[in-house]
């Protein structure tokens, strides 16, 4: 798949052949997750250019020199920059969901990018004839349509990727950027009713790219109280890679409210050592001391390779960690009498 993506970028593989390979990879991912006993599947984002840029594929009004995201190991990722409006998604996440659902009868969770991440596309200098306010209005409409399309297509749940939340506190320690992110995301989320919000969730992590992070050094205590102000029913929280997970669990416990569920990270995708099922069990049991079991779930800390050129984690290693998560969660459930 990685070779095919490189060949396609160089013009040596046509779009039809690439699509065929991506569909095969999606089908294999779903089948493998099903064989591991995962109760809810994901497509592994096999067909996305990246978890953040999928809506932009084919958008003509972009320049390459957008916001730069620095990682702890020194490498960077750079977002594109918007050069004109109106802003419109070119690809909706529901297209990936529909493709995935053709290959399985099990529930499928669909990931979408949070509007706060795409708000970073607008440049510091205003675009002539297209104000930041007009852009944010268009962005909110497009993000709503992206989420609604997934719900209408039968997603079990829709997860907003919000890795920029923790990063924002590194770039702006005052927290005003984070406040703006929360307000923008809630302006979209509040367009959905209570039943729909119960199927919506948000994921937070300190990034995970080429075995490095962009904001692990930012204290979770600065983020989590604001994160839990988001109007969703599910929170997917990186935890396994935290230095003091028990402290973080105490913060989460303080933010709990009725009707939400917290999925704690029990595997660390950038650690090459595969967790044992017993380690995962113990992490779940630790979390259960702070979070009522009816409000507790498990997840992986982050994506295993969120960008197509990230080869730091092999497919076999990713599935081994997922197997440990599924098996360890089952052991914990048995220990809790569930």
C-alpha positions as a printed Julia matrix, in Angstrom:
338×3 Matrix{Float64}:
   0.0     0.0     0.0
   2.77    2.46    0.91
   4.58    1.66   -2.33
   1.35    2.15   -4.27
   0.76    5.55   -2.69
   4.29    6.62   -3.62
   3.86    5.33   -7.17
   0.55    7.16   -7.51
   2.13   10.42   -6.28
   4.84   10.02   -8.92
   2.31    9.3   -11.66
   3.35    5.66  -12.05
   0.06    4.16  -10.79
  -3.37    5.26  -11.94
  -6.2     6.17   -9.57
  -8.28    3.1   -10.39
  -5.49    0.69   -9.42
  -4.79    2.64   -6.22
  -8.48    2.57   -5.29
  -8.54   -1.19   -5.8
  -5.58   -1.66   -3.45
  -7.09    0.66   -0.84
 -10.35   -1.27   -0.94
  -8.46   -4.52   -0.46
  -6.54   -3.05    2.5
  -9.79   -1.82    4.06
 -11.42   -5.23    3.69
  -8.37   -6.94    5.22
  -8.32   -4.51    8.16
 -11.99   -5.05    8.94
 -11.65   -8.84    8.66
  -8.63   -8.86   10.96
 -10.34   -6.71   13.6
 -13.39   -8.97   13.42
 -11.21  -12.07   13.86
  -9.62  -10.5    16.95
 -13.05  -10.14   18.52
 -13.38   -6.38   18.35
 -17.07   -5.56   18.94
 -16.91   -2.3    16.96
 -14.75   -2.02   13.86
 -12.89    0.79   12.09
 -11.58    0.88    8.54
  -8.05    1.83    9.59
  -8.3     4.96    7.4
  -6.65    2.97    4.62
  -8.03    5.2     1.86
  -7.44    8.6     3.5
  -4.41   10.72    2.56
  -4.24   11.46    6.3
  -6.63   11.68    9.22
  -6.69   15.48    8.96
  -6.51   16.32    5.24
  -9.07   13.93    3.72
 -11.68   16.72    3.12
  -9.13   18.73    1.13
  -8.21   16.24   -1.61
  -8.64   18.1    -4.88
  -9.28   21.54   -3.33
  -7.68   24.1    -5.65
  -7.56   27.05   -3.24
  -4.65   25.79   -1.14
  -0.99   26.7    -0.77
   1.63   24.47    0.83
   2.97   26.89    3.44
   0.45   26.55    6.26
   0.78   26.01    9.99
   3.78   23.95   11.11
   3.42   21.31   13.85
   6.73   20.5    15.59
   7.33   17.09   17.18
   9.62   16.27   20.09
  12.14   14.4    17.91
  12.62   17.43   15.67
  10.49   16.46   12.68
   7.53   18.58   11.64
   4.24   18.33    9.82
   2.93   21.24    7.81
  -0.71   21.91    7.04
  -1.76   23.58    3.8
  -2.98   27.17    3.79
  -6.26   28.41    2.38
  -5.91   31.02   -0.38
  -9.54   31.71   -1.26
 -13.16   30.92   -0.55
 -15.77   29.69   -0.21
 -14.44   26.71    1.73
 -16.03   23.39    0.82
 -15.15   19.81    1.73
 -14.16   17.88   -1.39
 -14.55   14.47    0.25
 -16.9    13.46    3.07
 -16.02   10.8     5.64
 -19.3     9.02    4.88
 -17.76    7.82    1.6
 -15.18    5.82    3.58
 -17.87    4.53    5.92
 -20.05    3.27    3.07
 -17.09    1.46    1.57
 -16.29   -0.14    4.93
 -19.85   -1.27    5.59
 -19.83   -3.24    2.34
 -17.24   -5.55    3.9
 -18.77   -6.25    7.32
 -22.04   -6.65    9.13
 -20.58   -5.52   12.47
 -20.91   -1.96   13.83
 -18.41    0.53   12.37
 -17.1     3.66   14.1
 -16.15    6.48   11.73
 -13.42    9.03   12.45
 -13.78   12.61   11.22
 -11.51   15.59   11.66
 -12.68   18.18   14.18
 -13.53   21.6    12.71
 -11.03   23.14   15.13
  -8.18   21.41   13.29
  -9.32   22.7     9.93
  -9.69   26.21   11.35
  -5.87   26.28   11.24
  -6.08   26.44    7.42
  -6.99   30.12    7.5
  -3.85   32.3     7.26
  -2.78   35.01    9.68
  -3.2    37.63    6.96
  -6.87   37.94    5.9
  -7.89   36.58    2.5
  -9.19   39.35    0.25
 -12.94   39.01   -0.14
 -13.2    36.11    2.29
 -13.05   36.99    5.96
 -12.11   34.62    8.76
 -15.69   34.91   10.05
 -17.08   33.82    6.67
 -14.61   30.93    6.58
 -15.56   29.73   10.08
 -19.24   29.86    9.13
 -18.59   27.77    6.03
 -16.36   25.41    8.02
 -19.07   24.83   10.63
 -21.6    24.0     7.91
 -19.2    21.6     6.21
 -18.22   19.89    9.48
 -21.88   19.43   10.39
 -22.57   17.88    7.0
 -19.57   15.56    7.4
 -20.76   14.28   10.77
 -24.41   14.08    9.76
 -23.5    12.18    6.62
 -21.8     9.51    8.73
 -24.74    9.22   11.14
 -27.15    8.95    8.19
 -24.94    6.29    6.6
 -25.29    4.13    9.7
 -22.15    4.79   11.72
 -22.24    3.11   15.12
 -20.48    6.22   16.41
 -18.57    9.19   15.0
 -15.26   10.21   16.57
 -13.91   13.73   16.16
 -10.12   13.72   16.14
  -8.99   16.6    18.38
  -5.23   16.15   18.76
  -4.82   19.91   18.31
  -6.46   20.46   21.69
  -3.43   19.55   23.78
  -1.09   21.07   21.18
  -2.88   24.42   21.41
  -1.74   24.77   25.03
   1.86   24.42   23.91
   1.44   27.06   21.23
  -0.67   29.34   23.45
  -0.25   28.67   27.2
  -2.94   31.28   27.98
  -5.58   28.79   26.79
  -7.43   31.29   24.61
  -6.83   29.25   21.44
  -8.15   26.15   23.22
 -11.22   28.12   24.32
 -11.8    29.11   20.69
 -11.41   25.48   19.6
 -13.95   24.3    22.2
 -16.43   27.03   21.22
 -16.11   26.25   17.49
 -16.55   22.52   18.0
 -19.56   23.03   20.28
 -21.14   25.39   17.76
 -21.19   22.4    15.4
 -22.06   19.74   17.98
 -25.04   21.73   19.23
 -26.69   21.27   15.83
 -27.35   17.65   16.84
 -30.03   16.39   19.21
 -29.4    14.44   22.42
 -29.82   11.04   20.78
 -27.33   11.94   18.07
 -24.84   13.42   20.55
 -24.85   10.09   22.38
 -23.28    8.62   19.22
 -20.68   11.37   18.91
 -17.28   11.36   20.59
 -13.99   13.21   20.7
 -10.47   11.78   20.8
  -7.51   13.48   22.46
  -3.85   12.56   22.39
  -0.46   14.33   22.3
   0.1    13.25   18.7
   1.76   10.04   17.57
   3.86   10.27   14.41
   7.16    8.54   13.61
   7.24    7.36   17.23
   7.19   10.93   18.54
   4.63   13.28   20.07
   3.97   17.0    19.79
   2.56   17.81   23.23
   3.15   15.01   25.75
   4.95   17.54   27.92
   1.74   19.56   28.37
   0.01   18.79   31.67
  -3.3    17.0    31.09
  -4.72   18.99   34.0
  -4.69   22.04   31.72
  -6.66   20.28   28.96
  -9.09   17.81   30.47
 -11.47   20.19   32.31
 -12.01   22.06   29.04
 -12.12   18.9    26.93
 -15.06   17.63   28.97
 -16.96   20.81   28.1
 -17.46   19.39   24.62
 -21.06   18.37   24.02
 -20.57   14.71   23.1
 -21.44   11.4    24.68
 -18.05    9.72   24.33
 -14.48   10.7    25.18
 -11.49    8.7    23.88
  -8.54    9.65   26.1
  -4.88    8.69   25.6
  -3.66    7.29   28.91
  -1.26    4.34   28.5
   1.66    6.59   27.59
   1.1     8.99   30.5
   3.8     9.05   33.18
   1.2     9.13   35.98
  -2.05    7.6    34.7
  -3.59    7.43   38.17
  -3.31   11.22   38.52
  -5.0    11.64   35.12
  -7.78    9.25   36.15
  -8.4    11.43   39.21
  -8.79   14.46   36.95
 -11.19   12.54   34.69
 -13.23   11.45   37.71
 -13.69   15.09   38.67
 -15.07   15.84   35.2
 -17.52   12.95   34.91
 -21.16   13.74   34.33
 -24.16   11.47   33.75
 -24.69   10.17   30.24
 -21.08   10.17   29.04
 -18.65    7.34   28.5
 -14.87    7.52   28.77
 -12.73    5.19   26.68
  -9.28    5.09   28.29
  -6.18    4.32   26.26
  -4.71    0.98   27.33
  -2.12    0.46   24.58
   0.67    2.81   23.51
   1.07    2.76   19.7
   4.55    4.33   19.73
   6.0     1.87   22.23
   7.47   -1.09   20.26
   6.8    -3.45   23.17
   3.45   -5.22   22.85
   1.34   -5.0    25.98
   0.18   -8.28   27.5
  -3.49   -8.96   28.05
  -2.77   -8.95   31.78
  -1.22   -5.47   31.61
  -4.28   -4.21   29.79
  -6.54   -5.91   32.36
  -4.72   -4.16   35.18
  -5.0    -0.78   33.44
  -8.73   -1.27   33.05
  -9.16   -2.31   36.67
  -7.19    0.77   37.74
  -9.49    2.97   35.65
 -12.55    1.25   37.13
 -11.56    2.59   40.54
 -12.2     6.09   39.23
 -14.8     5.65   36.48
 -18.04    3.69   36.99
 -17.93    0.57   34.83
 -21.11    1.56   32.99
 -19.27    4.7    31.86
 -15.95    2.99   31.04
 -14.54    1.71   27.77
 -11.1     1.0    26.31
  -9.25    2.24   23.25
  -5.75    2.64   21.85
  -3.93    5.82   22.8
  -3.67    7.11   19.26
  -3.55    6.07   15.63
  -0.77    3.65   14.73
   0.3     5.5    11.57
  -1.78    8.65   11.05
   0.2     9.72    7.97
   0.9     7.48    4.99
   4.68    7.87    5.2
   4.87    6.77    8.86
   6.42    3.3     8.78
   7.55    3.29   12.41
   4.87    0.81   13.49
   4.31   -2.33   11.46
   0.87   -3.69   10.67
   1.63   -6.87   12.64
   2.66   -4.86   15.7
  -0.5    -2.75   15.51
  -2.75   -5.78   15.38
  -0.82   -7.46   18.22
  -1.5    -4.45   20.41
  -5.16   -4.39   19.4
  -5.42   -8.1    20.24
  -3.98   -7.38   23.69
  -6.53   -4.59   24.16
  -9.47   -6.81   23.24
  -8.27   -9.76   25.33
  -7.27   -7.62   28.3
 -10.59   -5.79   28.28
 -12.38   -9.16   28.36
 -10.24  -10.26   31.32
 -11.07   -7.05   33.15
 -14.77   -7.45   32.43
 -14.66  -10.96   33.91
 -12.8    -9.7    36.98
 -15.45   -7.01   37.43
 -18.22   -9.59   37.13
 -19.61   -8.2    33.9
